Structures are given as structure tokens and as C-alpha cells.
Amino acid sequence: MQKLYSLQSLQKRISAVCMVISFIFCALVVRLFVIQIINGQYLQARATDQWTRDLSIVAPRGTIYDATGASLAVSYTTYNVFVRAREVESPTATATFLADILGLQFSKVYEKVSNKGVSENLIKMQVEGEIAESIYRCNMKGVYLAENVARYYTYGNFLTQLLGFTSIDNAGQSGIEAYFDKYLKGTDGYSYVQSDLQGKEIGGSLRYYIGGIQGNSLKLTIDSKIQLILEQTLEKIMLEQKAKSTTALMLKAGTGEVVAISTKPSFDLNDVPRDDLTKLFEQSKVKAVTDVYEPGSTFKILTVAAALEEGLTNLDDKFYCPGYRVIDGVRIKCWRSIGHGSQNLVEAFQNSCNCCFMDLALRLGVEKFYQYMQKFGLGVQTGITITGESGGILMAKNLVKNVDLARMGFGHAVAVTPIQLATAVSGIINGGNLMGPYIVSKITNANGDVVQATEPSVKANVISQTTSSLVNLLLEKATNKIDPFTFVEGYNVGGKTGTAQKYKASGGIDQGKYISSFIGTFPADNPEYILLLLVDEPSAGAYYGSVVAAPYGKEIYSGLFDYLSVPKQDESIKTEYVEMPLLVGESMTNAGLKLKDLGLFFELDGEGEFIQNQLPPPGTRIEKGSTIILVT
């Protein structure tokens, strides 16, 4: 019997069908929206990846300039050589050619050239332009070139530790190159070519080229001419003093700008010794920032500044030095074992008398002493933008006894980095403003727009202008012992020398090993340039800072004045020379009198009464006001 449908039933069925069709249509619309709008870019990228092959184009790193605009580190174009094995017509001939021209082993090249399981094989990176051009002219199937960049350091063995170097992939590995890598590295580009299912290039197809974006450039505070003067002097120290190493830096006291910084020995940045990792690590460190040392007498500048600021001493204050002090039952010697006798503060600073500075530290007391050391920035990093900065070492305040405090007063039982000490002294001599040291003045993009700039910043006011002037006077008199402007003929240079013993890694004094140092200021009455020079383990016969370091500090300042065309402050000053007398066999008293009559000063090595040796030897013509060594 035939079943009949009512009109109402038919309408329901039609509505249901329409609803299903509408649902399917909406689902398709949603799906298309997801594919084309939401996932469009992702799917397009995947599709492009399937029908194209790309070669990376490495973006050039930014240039590093010195303060005068001279280029220190630049990028230049090199090439990477790739092979697409599926396109190679003769693997043997291709491998032979590439191995010969690139200086590679045939078997290794052949393995890559014949490996069709990989779409692309890298044969060699950083190929120079002339060789790359020869490869290009041969037009061998399956061989491709991609632009790369290499780093070139304009002056080679110059600013080695500060600039640092990059890897073969152009990533910063040390120094400025590593610390500012995110600014210096650019954005890589790509070269695309259409290919078939097997990865072979489709002849006559479209090629796409997306260029890289050059990295930002840095302008340093370093002045290459001053840096050159510094480095040449350090090389001379290594030769003449037979030192393990030597480090120096020069700051602008009023701003904190580092105008020169170096350590020797060093290496050519265009020929990095990657096969000797021990040498590479040791000679890559910016030791002025990374290494701590016991400063010795140069630290006395901090002690006297704190004592003067607290009103605990003055220039006429009297001190008596018998050659030692007994503190907490411990006998602590002055460097001059026979003592300095009675002296005022100016003379004690000039004599670098340990007894005086033990007294000043004890007058300050642990609490005040530590307050000033912390104000001067000891025990914490300066914040300079160089990798690996150390914060120095200060004993825990609650563990410090009087005997420890006394030793700290003359620069023992405390460890600092050269940049810490130079920064602290800078703050003391420039009127009391502790400036943050910095090495990069500005960062600019490829268009020359300033991305970031560094301005001088005052971290703290550590002492008064009055105290600062008094410390400058002490430094002036410490270097110009005979008459004003005699340390560097005609110029008012202040300074202080230091000699510190070294310690073994296991603890205890490392006998016979010293660090000799000199810290200088110019002009002494209103310092602009501060120099810190360290000689690590001199072994040419002397180790006192006054003999080993100070003369080279004088050379650096002389070179600075010539470069800057600084006129003499007193044209009448002329260097006087005297002949070194024979002192061997003489008593200490007689030798001291003879040297005083000649206008010479001396450092003692030993505690005996009679002279066994002298440096320099008799008959040597030396400048009046020089310091010589007497061995007893």
C-alpha cells in the first residue's frame, strides 16, 4: 500500500535538508577562514619551504669606532660554499676541484658532494672573495655560494682584550664583541630559489633575495692615540722588567670615561690562538676589570682621604715610625725596617710610611673605615660594561680585628680590581664625586640614528672639595720630591707608588713575587687624567713600585702631553742628572747621607746595617730625584 506524505511533513523534511546544507556551508566558511586568515601565513611559509631552497645571507656586524671616529673593528664580505648533491653531474670532478681550491681533504669533500640524502651540504665557511670568484666562474652544477661576513680588526694586536673577537659564525666570544653582541649582530637575510620535488633547481624559475640588516655600531670612549702610547709602554715594560704581565688604564677623572686600557702579553685579533686554549683564556681577560690584587701603598690614598674627611688628621699632624707597630700582640713592620723617625702627614705620605697609615686606620675604627670603603665602591662591581667584572674582596666587617684593620690601612688584607681602585681615587681627586666608569659612549643604527647613549653619572659624593684638595696636594708632593714640576719636567703630575706581595692559591705569601704599581694624576691640583699602572712579577732585579712602575708612568704622561700638545706649566724646570756613587760596603747611615746630598731617594731591600748591593750600579747617570734600591 503506497504511503502518502502530508504537506506539513514535506515542509519539515525540506527544512531539515536546508539546515544540513547551511551547516555544511558554515563549516566550510569557518574552515576556509581558519586556513586563509588564521593559518594563512604559516601554511604559506610551509608551502614556500617545500617548493624553494634557501641560503642564509649573514648580516654584517656593526662597526666599532674609537672616540675620534677611527674604525677599530669592521666587517667585510666573505662567502660560504654549499653543494646540492642531487644537482651535481660529476661528484669526483666536483670534489677534486673544491678540495684543491679550498685546501680541504678530498675524501671529506667527496662524501658531502655525493650524499644525495641531504638537500644541502656546507663545504666551507668564510671563503675569501678571490677564491669565491674563481668558484663562481667555473659554473659547476650543484655548487652554490652564499654571502657571509668576517671580522677584521684594523690594528691587529691592539686593544686585544677590550675589543675581543667573534666565532666563525660571527657570534661575539669575548670583550666588547661578546658583551654588546645583541647590538652588534645584524638581522640575517635569505636567497630563495624554486625547486622540484627532488630539490633540484627549476630552470627559469623565480629567485627571491631578502637582504640582511647591518648591526648597530659602537663608539667607544677609547682614544687610539693614547691607547697606542699606553700599549707601547707596556710592551717596553715586558721587555725591560721581564714581567709575567703588565696592566694599565687611564680614566678621565671628571667623567669616568676610560680613554685607554690594556694588558700585555696579548695577541693579534686577526690571528686568534684557538689551538692553545690556556693562552687564549689568559690573554683574553680584561685584567683591569676581572682580576683582583692586594693594592699595597696606592690604597693609602683612600685611607688618608677618609681620615682627613673625618677630621682625624691634618697636614701638620705628627707621627713617629720606629720601623714597626705592635697591634694585638702582632709586630707589623714598616717597609723601612729602620723606621722613618718623626714626620708630619705630608712627609709620611711622601715616605709611604706604613706606621702612619696603621695609626690612621685605627683612629677611624672598623665601622667608619668600612663606611668609607663602601662609599668608595669597594667590595662591589663598578658596573662597567665589560664581561667578567669582579667585585673585589673585603673581609666580613664583624670578623675584622685591630690587627686586620691596621693592615688594611696600608693596602694589605684587602683585594681590589684596578678599575675599582682607579674609580675610587678618581672620586677622591675630582672634588669628591664618584663617577661610574664607562667604555661605550653611544650606539647607532645603520642610518646613523642614536639607539643608546651614555652620559657621565655621579654614583655618590664621597668627600668634600676641601678634603679632595688636600689629597691632591699630598699626591703632588709625593711625586715631586725635590721641587715642583720635576716628576715630568715642567708638568704638575701627582701620584703614588705601591708594592704588594702576592699570595698562593692555597693561601700564604708567595715569596719573591710582587705586584709593583703607580697611580698618577694630572694636573695634580685639578686632575683630569688618572693613570693606574701595574707590573705583575717583575724579575729584572727590582720590584718596588717607585723603581719598576713610576718611571713608566712618567713615560706615559710624557707621551700624553706630546699628543695633546699640552704646554709646560713651568718652562724653567730642567732635568738634572747625577752620577750614581759606589755604596756597596757603606753603612746605611753613610749611604743615606750621600744619596740625600745628591738629591736621590732610596728603597731598602733587607734589614741589615751595611749595603751589599745597589741598583743601578755605580757610575750610572740618573735623574736627580730618582729612587734607587739598596740591598742590605
MARMAR-431387 format. One record per residue (C-alpha): x, y negated, z; residue in three letters. Coordinates in pm, whole numbers, padded with zeros to 5 digits, always signed. Layout:
REM MARMAR-431387
XYZALA ...
This chain:
REM MARMAR-431387
+00000+00000+00000MET +00156-00335-00108GLN +00245-00570+00178LYS +00129-00931+00131LEU +00313-01233+00287TYR +00129-01535+00404SER +00231-01887+00303LEU +00339-01957+00660GLN +00565-01654+00667SER +00728-01752+00337LEU +00799-02101+00465GLN +00975-01958+00770LYS +01194-01737+00554ARG +01289-02028+00328ILE +01374-02241+00633SER +01596-01966+00772ALA +01785-01933+00442VAL +01831-02311+00426CYS +01966-02314+00779MET +02219-02041+00698VAL +02330-02223+00385ILE +02359-02550+00580SER +02564-02380+00850PHE +02800-02226+00594ILE +02833-02563+00421PHE +02908-02742+00751CYS +03161-02476+00843ALA +03334-02524+00508LEU +03337-02901+00558VAL +03486-02863+00905VAL +03744-02618+00774ARG +03840-02849+00490LEU +03865-03138+00737PHE +04099-02934+00958VAL +04312-02822+00662ILE +04332-03155+00481GLN +04322-03410+00762ILE +04434-03248+01085ILE +04683-02990+00950ASN +04744-03157+00615GLY +05093-03285+00680GLN +05204-02962+00849TYR +05075-02742+00565LEU +05219-02978+00305GLN +05557-02952+00475ALA +05537-02571+00477ARG +05439-02563+00112ALA +05721-02801+00022THR +05964-02582+00217ASP +05854-02279+00012GLN +05896-02435-00332TRP +06201-02652-00262THR +06556-02612-00137ARG +06714-02895+00061ASP +07066-03007+00152LEU +07123-03229+00452SER +07282-03570+00393ILE +07467-03670+00707VAL +07418-04034+00803ALA +07729-04243+00870PRO +07811-04320+01233ARG +07818-04684+01332GLY +08147-04873+01326THR +08334-04957+01646ILE +08485-05307+01649TYR +08716-05485+01891ASP +08639-05827+02041ALA +08791-06006+01740THR +08585-05811+01485GLY +08864-05574+01377ALA +08744-05222+01288SER +08869-04951+01524LEU +08660-04651+01413ALA +08484-04623+01076VAL +08301-04356+00877SER +08381-04256+00520TYR +08213-04017+00276THR +08320-03653+00256THR +08133-03351+00117TYR +08009-03012+00230ASN +08036-02727-00022VAL +07742-02481-00038PHE +07675-02175-00252VAL +07337-02027-00354ARG +07435-01670-00430ALA +07124-01593-00642ARG +07232-01859-00893GLU +07599-01756-00916VAL +07681-01600-01252GLU +08024-01457-01166SER +08087-01406-00791PRO +08453-01310-00844THR +08537-01613-01059ALA +08343-01849-00831THR +08506-01715-00514ALA +08854-01733-00669THR +08805-02093-00776PHE +08664-02209-00442LEU +08924-02023-00235ALA +09209-02179-00435ASP +09086-02537-00440ILE +08967-02537-00076LEU +09260-02341+00067GLY +09041-02060+00201LEU +09073-01681+00220GLN +08931-01515-00094PHE +08761-01225+00088SER +08565-01457+00318LYS +08455-01680+00031VAL +08358-01380-00185TYR +08146-01239+00097GLU +07942-01559+00107LYS +07925-01604-00271VAL +07791-01252-00324SER +07546-01245-00029ASN +07209-01286-00200LYS +07022-01213+00120GLY +07081-01572+00233VAL +06941-01864+00036SER +07244-02088+00106GLU +07591-02030+00245ASN +07817-02307+00373LEU +08168-02265+00231ILE +08347-02565+00384LYS +08265-02894+00557MET +08437-03232+00536GLN +08591-03184+00190VAL +08770-03499+00072GLU +08632-03691-00227GLY +08903-03599-00481GLU +08859-03227-00423ILE +08481-03259-00428ALA +08502-03440-00762GLU +08711-03155-00908SER +08449-02902-00794ILE +08170-03114-00942TYR +08343-03142-01281ARG +08366-02761-01311CYS +07984-02746-01301ASN +07978-02390-01168MET +07636-02231-01132LYS +07519-02193-00772GLY +07780-02431-00625VAL +07643-02745-00463TYR +07785-03049-00288LEU +07615-03240-00007ALA +07730-03572+00129GLU +07885-03572+00473ASN +08085-03828+00667VAL +08412-03809+00855ALA +08553-04042+01119ARG +08866-04246+01060TYR +09047-04433+01334TYR +09216-04738+01189THR +09523-04740+01412TYR +09562-04367+01485GLY +09739-04333+01821ASN +09575-04640+01969PHE +09302-04670+02233LEU +09302-04290+02224THR +09123-04220+02549GLN +08875-04505+02531LEU +08757-04451+02172LEU +08752-04071+02196GLY +08675-03850+01896PHE +08397-03655+01726THR +08342-03293+01629SER +08336-03172+01268ILE +07958-03214+01291ASP +08001-03583+01378ASN +07890-03547+01739ALA +08079-03757+01994GLY +08301-03539+02214GLN +08489-03784+02435SER +08532-04152+02518GLY +08308-04419+02369ILE +08216-04181+02087GLU +08054-03946+02341ALA +07906-04199+02586TYR +07736-04403+02312PHE +07667-04109+02079ASP +07290-04170+02073LYS +07353-04523+01942TYR +07639-04444+01705LEU +07488-04144+01529LYS +07251-04224+01245GLY +06939-04051+01110THR +07027-03782+00854ASP +06873-03777+00506GLY +06797-03490+00265TYR +06828-03397-00100SER +06543-03171-00231TYR +06526-02961-00549VAL +06231-02744-00668GLN +06297-02368-00679SER +06124-02047-00780ASP +06020-01751-00562LEU +06380-01623-00550GLN +06519-01959-00450GLY +06667-02041-00793LYS +06652-02400-00911GLU +06381-02465-01168ILE +06538-02634-01468GLY +06399-02976-01547GLY +06212-02993-01217SER +06182-03298-00996LEU +06457-03388-00749ARG +06397-03583-00433TYR +06652-03788-00241TYR +06592-03932+00107ILE +06894-04130+00220GLY +07026-04134+00575GLY +07015-04435+00807ILE +07351-04554+00939GLN +07403-04552+01315GLY +07436-04863+01528ASN +07772-05036+01561SER +07950-05132+01882LEU +08153-05441+01958LYS +08397-05382+02242LEU +08548-05630+02487THR +08892-05496+02390ILE +09132-05737+02220ASP +09351-05526+01990SER +09648-05763+02013LYS +09651-05748+02394ILE +09591-05373+02375GLN +09894-05337+02148LEU +10113-05530+02393ILE +09991-05302+02671LEU +10043-04978+02479GLU +10391-05071+02356GLN +10495-05144+02714THR +10353-04813+02837LEU +10550-04628+02569GLU +10862-04807+02689LYS +10789-04704+03049ILE +10755-04339+02946MET +11093-04355+02774LEU +11287-04555+03033GLU +11132-04429+03357GLN +11082-04069+03240LYS +10736-04072+03395ALA +10474-03799+03393LYS +10221-04057+03273SER +10150-04427+03294THR +09819-04612+03303THR +09725-04979+03277ALA +09423-05200+03234LEU +09361-05572+03205MET +09037-05746+03304LEU +08902-06095+03274LYS +08854-06176+03641ALA +08563-06416+03590GLY +08350-06191+03368THR +08451-05827+03427GLY +08539-05775+03058GLU +08801-05506+03001VAL +09040-05654+02743VAL +09290-05366+02740ALA +09305-05014+02886ILE +09534-04722+02812SER +09714-04412+02936THR +10029-04259+02792LYS +10106-03999+02669PRO +09829-03989+02412SER +09768-03853+02061PHE +09665-03962+01712ASP +09286-03966+01688LEU +09315-03872+01320ASN +09503-03555+01420ASP +09334-03427+01738VAL +09532-03139+01901PRO +09236-02899+01918ARG +09464-02594+01930ASP +09602-02700+02270ASP +09300-02743+02497LEU +09505-02817+02810THR +09684-03104+02639LYS +09363-03223+02476LEU +09175-03235+02806PHE +09455-03407+02997GLU +09529-03668+02733GLN +09162-03741+02658SER +09080-03867+03007LYS +09043-04240+03066VAL +09254-04208+03382LYS +09186-04565+03488ALA +08827-04451+03540VAL +08840-04076+03607THR +09144-04024+03833ASP +09179-04125+04198VAL +09506-04208+04373TYR +09630-04343+04703GLU +09699-04710+04618PRO +09961-04797+04877GLY +10058-05162+04917SER +09836-05304+04640THR +09547-05219+04875PHE +09682-05472+05125LYS +09510-05742+04919ILE +09175-05604+05036LEU +09283-05577+05399THR +09417-05932+05420VAL +09109-06073+05241ALA +08876-05910+05495ALA +09086-06028+05792ALA +09106-06386+05660LEU +08732-06395+05591GLU +08658-06280+05946GLU +08892-06543+06092GLY +09113-06276+06248LEU +09435-06416+06100THR +09578-06721+05922ASN +09885-06808+05720LEU +10083-06910+06031ASP +09987-06600+06232ASP +10294-06425+06374LYS +10372-06052+06353PHE +10667-05856+06485TYR +10790-05548+06299CYS +11043-05318+06472PRO +11002-05071+06185GLY +10708-04876+06326TYR +10387-04877+06529ARG +10273-04607+06774VAL +09897-04556+06746ILE +09702-04280+06918ASP +10040-04131+07010GLY +10147-04114+06645VAL +10454-04303+06522ARG +10372-04468+06187ILE +10673-04615+06007LYS +10702-04934+05808CYS +10863-04876+05470TRP +11165-05065+05603ARG +11277-04842+05888SER +11500-05110+06046ILE +11199-05342+06061GLY +11127-05695+05938HIS +11151-05865+06276GLY +10937-06172+06344SER +10742-06310+06047GLN +10429-06507+05966ASN +10146-06377+05746LEU +10293-06523+05426VAL +10628-06357+05493GLU +10466-06030+05600ALA +10265-06018+05276PHE +10577-06105+05079GLN +10771-05833+05263ASN +10477-05591+05227SER +10519-05509+05595CYS +10312-05207+05696ASN +10311-05307+06063CYS +10132-05634+05985CYS +09856-05457+05793PHE +09813-05192+06059MET +09752-05478+06304ASP +09501-05646+06071LEU +09306-05324+06015ALA +09287-05259+06389LEU +09170-05616+06452ARG +08888-05561+06205LEU +08786-05232+06364GLY +08623-04940+06185VAL +08278-05099+06150GLU +08396-05429+05997LYS +08666-05262+05788PHE +08409-05030+05629TYR +08163-05313+05575GLN +08421-05493+05363TYR +08538-05182+05179MET +08179-05114+05080GLN +08129-05479+04977LYS +08442-05447+04762PHE +08285-05146+04589GLY +08498-04864+04731LEU +08353-04515+04757GLY +08106-04567+04470VAL +08128-04588+04093GLN +08168-04932+03935THR +07908-04840+03670GLY +08140-04895+03374ILE +08005-04717+03064THR +08281-04457+03035ILE +08223-04084+03080THR +08358-03915+03393GLY +08391-04212+03629GLU +08491-04117+03982SER +08366-04296+04292GLY +08692-04269+04485GLY +08726-04122+04834ILE +08655-04286+05169LEU +08664-04089+05493MET +08331-04050+05671ALA +08312-04353+05898LYS +08219-04151+06207ASN +08538-03944+06170LEU +08780-04238+06146VAL +09020-04279+06439LYS +09252-04572+06505ASN +09546-04386+06352VAL +09342-04336+06031ASP +09229-04698+06027LEU +09587-04818+06068ALA +09699-04613+05766ARG +09406-04740+05560MET +09521-05094+05633GLY +09828-05046+05414PHE +09661-04831+05147GLY +09705-04477+05278HIS +09430-04232+05380ALA +09204-04379+05111VAL +09172-04298+04740ALA +09052-04527+04462VAL +09034-04532+04084THR +09235-04802+03905PRO +08913-04963+03777ILE +08776-04975+04133GLN +09086-05147+04269LEU +09111-05390+03978ALA +08741-05477+04010THR +08770-05530+04388ALA +09078-05752+04354VAL +08905-05939+04069SER +08618-06021+04304GLY +08859-06143+04571ILE +09066-06371+04347ILE +08791-06529+04134ASN +08620-06713+04419GLY +08454-06414+04579GLY +08218-06292+04305ASN +08244-05917+04247LEU +08177-05870+03875MET +08055-05550+03712GLY +08326-05429+03469PRO +08211-05356+03113TYR +08361-05239+02786ILE +08086-05292+02522VAL +07969-05647+02459SER +07690-05570+02212LYS +07528-05304+01995ILE +07396-05396+01648THR +07200-05204+01385ASN +07284-05167+01015ALA +07117-05503+00942ASN +07328-05682+01200GLY +07042-05729+01446ASP +07140-05707+01812VAL +06995-05393+01970VAL +07156-05440+02311GLN +07390-05699+02461ALA +07588-05704+02784THR +07627-06022+02983GLU +07858-06076+03283PRO +07683-05976+03603SER +07766-06064+03965VAL +07727-05750+04179LYS +07792-05925+04510ALA +07960-06224+04674ASN +08230-06063+04887VAL +08430-06353+05035ILE +08428-06732+05041SER +08605-06963+04800GLN +08836-07071+05084THR +08948-06714+05154THR +08988-06650+04782SER +09223-06948+04751SER +09431-06825+05045LEU +09468-06477+04893VAL +09573-06632+04562ASN +09839-06831+04746LEU +09971-06512+04908LEU +09985-06336+04570LEU +10164-06632+04415GLU +10432-06634+04684LYS +10469-06256+04674ALA +10589-06258+04312THR +10770-06594+04302ASN +11002-06524+04594LYS +11280-06768+04502ILE +11093-07064+04354ASP +10752-07126+04192PRO +10704-07005+03832PHE +11009-06775+03837THR +10850-06430+03810PHE +10764-06507+03447VAL +10978-06805+03355GLU +10766-07120+03363GLY +10433-06949+03438TYR +10240-06923+03761ASN +10183-06547+03791VAL +10073-06389+04119GLY +10096-06025+04212GLY +10162-05740+04448LYS +10354-05414+04410THR +10276-05076+04559GLY +10441-04739+04614THR +10235-04440+04721ALA +10318-04078+04786GLN +10130-03806+04602LYS +09956-03509+04760TYR +09944-03145+04661LYS +09614-02994+04552ALA +09642-02761+04852SER +09698-03057+05088GLY +10007-03220+05232GLY +10255-03464+05083ILE +10417-03362+04754ASP +10776-03451+04841GLN +10964-03668+04593GLY +10656-03755+04386LYS +10523-04110+04384TYR +10295-04349+04202ILE +10452-04691+04151SER +10218-04979+04080SER +10188-05351+04016PHE +09881-05572+04019ILE +09920-05918+03866GLY +09704-06229+03833THR +09725-06530+03601PHE +09704-06821+03655PRO +09782-06748+04019ALA +09588-07047+04153ASP +09274-06977+03943ASN +09308-06630+03791PRO +09164-06545+03452GLU +09354-06226+03366TYR +09421-05945+03612ILE +09657-05659+03527LEU +09692-05325+03705LEU +09983-05101+03605LEU +10057-04753+03741LEU +10361-04531+03679VAL +10296-04169+03779ASP +10603-03976+03897GLU +10890-04191+03763PRO +11208-03982+03757SER +11482-04211+03628ALA +11625-04275+03975GLY +11387-04526+04137ALA +11025-04508+04246TYR +10946-04835+04425TYR +10675-05041+04256GLY +10889-05355+04277SER +11159-05189+04066VAL +10965-04945+03847VAL +10635-05125+03775ALA +10675-05501+03834ALA +10933-05564+03555PRO +10695-05411+03301TYR +10407-05614+03437GLY +10625-05916+03367LYS +10675-05796+03006GLU +10302-05753+02950ILE +10227-06102+03078TYR +10507-06249+02865SER +10356-06083+02557GLY +10011-06212+02655LEU +10136-06570+02680PHE +10304-06547+02340ASP +09989-06407+02177TYR +09757-06665+02334LEU +10011-06946+02282SER +09985-07041+02649VAL +10215-07338+02719PRO +10456-07313+03010LYS +10335-07472+03329GLN +10687-07582+03416ASP +10936-07630+03130GLU +11223-07695+03370SER +11232-07337+03501ILE +11522-07139+03352LYS +11610-06781+03434THR +11928-06748+03636GLU +12142-06436+03626TYR +12382-06294+03883VAL +12624-06004+03881GLU +12539-05704+04096MET +12809-05666+04368PRO +12960-05341+04492LEU +12765-05247+04805LEU +12846-04876+04847VAL +13014-04823+05183GLY +12887-05152+05324GLU +12673-05167+05636SER +12306-05256+05593MET +12366-05591+05762THR +12655-05695+05535ASN +12477-05571+05222ALA +12163-05766+05313GLY +12361-06088+05365LEU +12544-06053+05032LYS +12218-05996+04846LEU +12049-06289+05021LYS +12333-06522+04914ASP +12283-06407+04552LEU +11905-06458+04567GLY +11833-06086+04536LEU +11589-05869+04728PHE +11611-05501+04811PHE +11412-05190+04890GLU +11556-04924+05123LEU +11563-04553+05048ASP +11668-04376+05366GLY +11720-04461+05732GLU +12100-04464+05764GLY +12323-04757+05853GLU +12563-04750+05557PHE +12499-04776+05183ILE +12558-04454+04989GLN +12427-04562+04650ASN +12280-04864+04475GLN +12059-04931+04176LEU +12154-05099+03948PRO +12528-05021+03965PRO +12797-05285+04038PRO +12872-05529+03755GLY +12517-05520+03614THR +12389-05864+03512ARG +12039-05908+03660ILE +11790-06190+03707GLU +11801-06388+04027LYS +11503-06292+04240GLY +11508-05928+04125SER +11458-05640+04366THR +11726-05369+04381ILE +11742-05028+04551ILE +11981-04944+04835LEU +12018-04577+04930VAL +12140-04515+05286THR 
